[in-house]
Amino acid sequence: MTADERLATLLASEPYWTARAMQEQGSRFYRHLGAALEAADAVNRRLIYQTWPDALWDFHTRGLRLEAQEAGAAGTDG
């Protein structure tokens, strides 16, 4: 996947899971950046994604795993 494709994917996705992964699994810097991502409007979210593309992609994939785990856990509650 190219950098442009990754950016497009990040921009099209809900930032909640990426931000959550950053806040739960990241260093102090990335925990704060995750909070900023969650609070950011679209323009600032794009800026964050463009400034740290590799790290944000990594946390995006971690966020997808968190989402899947939580969905699986929710499916076993009923």
Sequence and secondary structure as in RCSB ss.txt:
>XXXX:A:sequence
MTADERLATLLASEPYWTARAMQEQGSRFYRHLGAALEAADAVNRRLIYQTWPDALWDFHTRGLRLEAQEAGAAG
TDG
>XXXX:A:secstr
  HHHHHHHHHHS SHHHHHHHHHHS HHHHHHHHHHHH  HHHHHHHHHHSHHHHHHHHHHHHHHHHHHHHHHH
TT 
